[in-house]
């Protein structure tokens, strides 16, 4: 009798379609039993025979491969207090309860072993009204992402993500691109982010997500990494109340530093004869102070020195650079709070003041306070002398 040798090495009787040892189809007998030379399904997968879908595999049956339908579990780092909260909630609802933990865009889904069992995109999370700290009932026995069943509960869970909601997209003539510096509530980005007074919208993102002037977008960043801001969501402006008036909302800092260099009708009365080349105007971006030298030269016949730096600049190097000046003006929202405090503390022998904006008159007011040893910040009690030119 003719023997048929399988590629696994087993000798099968003549006419064998599936190898008796390994279960693989015998290539030369694919035409037998009227299948018209169509290949039979290979019933083997990574060494384990295919079984009924209703059979619950044991750990022995599971193939040793990354190609499984099980969710990929990624470890999540949690502090002890958060872990105790989760232990209580999992004890209450059992192992079928999962925590929704906010990411920069979307939510990690965390099980009772503190592992991520899946991820919901921002669009899906918003559709399901999921927020950070929600306890969800999920079905993991599905291909792809876990299937949402319902929201079981909510806990006050620590969130490391800082959100800046409903930022207004504006076109900036200095940068020649779209930026976000404030939101529809007139809250400044620089008041909550220590590294950025405005966010420059990447042109490729603007094209991809159809972002244009007067678009409304949510921003987000990790509180330990304020340098890296990400667009979290772009809103449909038709669904946001009062956005029809967005074109009337003006970002004061951006408006002021795009003014022309011509002298205003009224200026602060300053005698800077003894301060030529002895005044530093400090910001995190040189475009903010691009016209300020001409302004002081025209109106006060005084040379001032704009000093800009990258947000990642070394604090000590900035302080060393400023040490030679007697008058130091820090522009609010264009320099981080930490940097401002370091300069004030380390250069306490200098005359320092904070300008509320990058506007020329605002900077002149700060210079007035500095040379007269008045307060760091502007306040209504100060009567600034003005002259008309």
ZAMARGU-4260 file (C-alpha; in steps of 0.2 Angstrom, whole numbers, plus 5000, padded with zeros to 4 digits):
<rodrens>
0) 5000/5000/5000 | 5006/5017/4995 | 5011/5028/5010 | 5009/5046/5011 | 5023/5056/5021
5) 5017/5072/5029 | 5029/5087/5030 | 5029/5084/5049 | 5037/5067/5045 | 5022/5056/5050
10) 5018/5042/5038 | 5000/5041/5033 | 4990/5028/5024 | 4985/5031/5006 | 4971/5043/5003
15) 4974/5053/5019 | 4967/5071/5018 | 4972/5077/5035 | 4988/5070/5043 | 4984/5059/5058
20) 4998/5066/5068 | 4998/5085/5066 | 4981/5088/5057 | 4988/5097/5042 | 4981/5095/5025
25) 4990/5082/5014 | 4994/5093/4999 | 4993/5079/4986 | 4976/5073/4992 | 4967/5090/4991
30) 4956/5084/4977 | 4949/5068/4986 | 4930/5067/4991 | 4924/5079/4977 | 4931/5095/4983
35) 4937/5099/4965 | 4955/5103/4970 | 4950/5117/4981 | 4962/5118/4996 | 4955/5112/5013
40) 4956/5124/5028 | 4972/5122/5037 | 4965/5117/5054 | 4981/5120/5063 | 4986/5136/5071
45) 5003/5138/5080 | 5003/5120/5085 | 4985/5119/5093 | 4970/5111/5084 | 4956/5122/5080
50) 4941/5119/5091 | 4923/5124/5093 | 4921/5142/5097 | 4910/5137/5112 | 4925/5128/5120
55) 4934/5138/5134 | 4952/5136/5132 | 4963/5133/5146 | 4980/5141/5148 | 4988/5125/5140
60) 4977/5127/5125 | 4982/5145/5121 | 4994/5147/5107 | 5011/5155/5111 | 5009/5170/5100
65) 5005/5188/5101 | 4992/5186/5088 | 4977/5183/5100 | 4960/5191/5102 | 4964/5196/5120
70) 4966/5214/5124 | 4984/5219/5126 | 4987/5224/5144 | 4999/5238/5148 | 5004/5241/5166
75) 4998/5258/5173 | 5007/5267/5187 | 4996/5272/5201 | 4999/5279/5218 | 4994/5270/5234
80) 4979/5281/5238 | 4972/5278/5220 | 4976/5260/5222 | 4966/5259/5238 | 4951/5268/5230
85) 4951/5255/5216 | 4952/5241/5228 | 4936/5247/5236 | 4927/5249/5220 | 4932/5233/5212
90) 4927/5224/5229 | 4910/5232/5227 | 4907/5228/5208 | 4918/5213/5205 | 4931/5210/5192
95) 4919/5216/5178 | 4922/5234/5183 | 4934/5245/5174 | 4941/5262/5178 | 4941/5276/5164
100) 4957/5286/5166 | 4960/5301/5155 | 4974/5302/5143 | 4979/5316/5132 | 4966/5312/5120
105) 4955/5297/5125 | 4954/5286/5140 | 4964/5271/5146 | 4953/5257/5153 | 4960/5249/5169
110) 4956/5232/5177 | 4957/5226/5195 | 4975/5222/5192 | 4980/5240/5188 | 4983/5235/5169
115) 4976/5244/5154 | 4964/5232/5145 | 4960/5244/5131 | 4958/5262/5125 | 4943/5272/5120
120) 4946/5287/5108 | 4941/5304/5113 | 4926/5304/5100 | 4919/5287/5107 | 4922/5293/5125
125) 4912/5309/5122 | 4898/5299/5113 | 4897/5288/5129 | 4899/5303/5141 | 4914/5295/5149
130) 4924/5306/5161 | 4940/5303/5171 | 4935/5292/5186 | 4920/5283/5179 | 4918/5265/5183
135) 4912/5255/5168 | 4905/5238/5164 | 4914/5231/5149 | 4913/5215/5138 | 4931/5210/5134
140) 4926/5195/5124 | 4926/5204/5108 | 4938/5208/5094 | 4945/5225/5094 | 4941/5237/5109
145) 4931/5231/5124 | 4912/5233/5121 | 4904/5246/5133 | 4889/5240/5143 | 4885/5254/5155
150) 4893/5266/5168 | 4892/5258/5185 | 4899/5272/5196 | 4911/5287/5198 | 4925/5290/5210
155) 4935/5306/5212 | 4951/5299/5204 | 4967/5310/5202 | 4970/5317/5185 | 4987/5321/5178
160) 4980/5329/5163 | 4977/5348/5162 | 4963/5353/5151 | 4961/5370/5142 | 4943/5370/5135
165) 4936/5379/5121 | 4951/5389/5115 | 4948/5401/5101 | 4959/5399/5085 | 4965/5416/5078
170) 4977/5420/5064 | 4992/5429/5070 | 5001/5441/5058 | 5018/5440/5067 | 5019/5421/5066
175) 5009/5419/5050 | 4999/5405/5057 | 4985/5400/5068 | 4987/5401/5087 | 4977/5399/5103
180) 4980/5411/5117 | 4963/5412/5126 | 4946/5403/5127 | 4928/5409/5125 | 4928/5413/5143
185) 4943/5425/5141 | 4954/5414/5151 | 4972/5416/5145 | 4982/5400/5141 | 4997/5407/5150
190) 4988/5408/5166 | 4987/5389/5167 | 5002/5383/5157 | 5019/5388/5164 | 5028/5386/5147
195) 5016/5393/5134 | 5006/5410/5132 | 4999/5404/5116 | 4999/5387/5106 | 5004/5387/5088
200) 4993/5376/5078 | 5003/5365/5066 | 4998/5368/5048 | 4996/5349/5045 | 4984/5347/5059
205) 4974/5362/5054 | 4972/5354/5037 | 4969/5337/5043 | 4955/5342/5056 | 4949/5357/5046
210) 4954/5370/5059 | 4953/5388/5053 | 4951/5405/5061 | 4937/5406/5074 | 4937/5387/5076
215) 4935/5381/5094 | 4947/5368/5101 | 4951/5359/5117 | 4969/5358/5122 | 4977/5346/5134
220) 4994/5342/5142 | 5002/5332/5156 | 5005/5343/5171 | 5023/5336/5172 | 5026/5341/5154
225) 5018/5358/5150 | 5029/5360/5135 | 5020/5347/5125 | 5002/5353/5122 | 4990/5343/5111
230) 4974/5347/5103 | 4961/5336/5112 | 4945/5340/5102 | 4939/5352/5089 | 4921/5358/5092
235) 4907/5360/5080 | 4904/5379/5083 | 4886/5378/5079 | 4883/5368/5095 | 4892/5380/5107
240) 4881/5394/5114 | 4886/5412/5109 | 4901/5407/5097 | 4892/5418/5084 | 4901/5433/5094
245) 4918/5425/5093 | 4924/5437/5080 | 4921/5451/5093 | 4932/5443/5106 | 4950/5450/5105
250) 4966/5443/5113 | 4973/5459/5120 | 4991/5453/5120 | 4991/5448/5102 | 4982/5464/5097
255) 4995/5475/5106 | 5011/5467/5099 | 5005/5468/5081 | 5002/5487/5083 | 5013/5499/5072
260) 5028/5508/5079 | 5021/5525/5077 | 5020/5535/5093 | 5003/5535/5102 | 4994/5551/5106
265) 4997/5549/5124 | 5012/5541/5132 | 5019/5538/5150 | 5030/5553/5155 | 5047/5545/5159
270) 5064/5552/5161 | 5076/5539/5156 | 5091/5549/5154 | 5101/5539/5166 | 5095/5522/5160
275) 5101/5521/5142 | 5106/5503/5138 | 5101/5498/5156 | 5084/5492/5154 | 5080/5474/5149
280) 5063/5468/5142 | 5061/5450/5145 | 5049/5438/5137 | 5049/5420/5131 | 5047/5425/5112
285) 5057/5438/5103 | 5042/5442/5091 | 5033/5449/5106 | 5046/5463/5109 | 5050/5466/5090
290) 5044/5484/5090 | 5048/5489/5108 | 5066/5496/5104 | 5060/5508/5091 | 5046/5514/5103
295) 5058/5518/5117 | 5070/5526/5105 | 5057/5537/5097 | 5048/5542/5112 | 5061/5542/5126
300) 5078/5543/5116 | 5083/5528/5126 | 5090/5511/5120 | 5082/5496/5129 | 5087/5478/5127
305) 5074/5464/5122 | 5079/5448/5129 | 5070/5432/5124 | 5073/5414/5127 | 5067/5397/5124
310) 5055/5389/5137 | 5068/5376/5140 | 5082/5388/5143 | 5093/5386/5158 | 5087/5398/5172
315) 5105/5402/5178 | 5110/5407/5161 | 5095/5419/5160 | 5099/5426/5177 | 5117/5429/5173
320) 5112/5438/5157 | 5101/5450/5166 | 5113/5453/5180 | 5121/5468/5171 | 5104/5478/5170
325) 5097/5489/5183 | 5079/5489/5176 | 5071/5472/5172 | 5053/5471/5165 | 5045/5454/5164
330) 5031/5452/5151 | 5016/5443/5159 | 5009/5428/5150 | 5025/5427/5139 | 5037/5421/5153
335) 5033/5406/5165 | 5028/5409/5183 | 5043/5399/5189 | 5055/5409/5178 | 5048/5425/5184
340) 5050/5420/5202 | 5068/5414/5200 | 5072/5431/5192 | 5064/5441/5206 | 5072/5430/5220
345) 5089/5430/5213 | 5090/5448/5207 | 5082/5456/5222 | 5094/5470/5221 | 5087/5475/5204
350) 5072/5486/5200 | 5060/5474/5193 | 5042/5476/5187 | 5029/5465/5178 | 5020/5471/5162
355) 5002/5465/5161 | 5004/5463/5142 | 5016/5465/5127 | 5008/5482/5123 | 5021/5497/5122
360) 5011/5508/5134 | 5010/5493/5147 | 5028/5490/5146 | 5031/5509/5149 | 5020/5509/5164
365) 5030/5494/5171 | 5046/5504/5168 | 5039/5519/5178 | 5035/5507/5192 | 5052/5500/5192
370) 5062/5516/5192 | 5051/5523/5206 | 5052/5507/5216 | 5033/5504/5216 | 5024/5488/5215
375) 5029/5473/5204 | 5011/5473/5196 | 5000/5486/5190 | 4986/5492/5201 | 4973/5506/5201
380) 4981/5515/5215 | 4996/5521/5204 | 4993/5538/5195 | 5004/5537/5180 | 5009/5554/5173
385) 5006/5556/5154 | 5011/5568/5141 | 5004/5570/5123 | 5016/5570/5108
</rodrens>
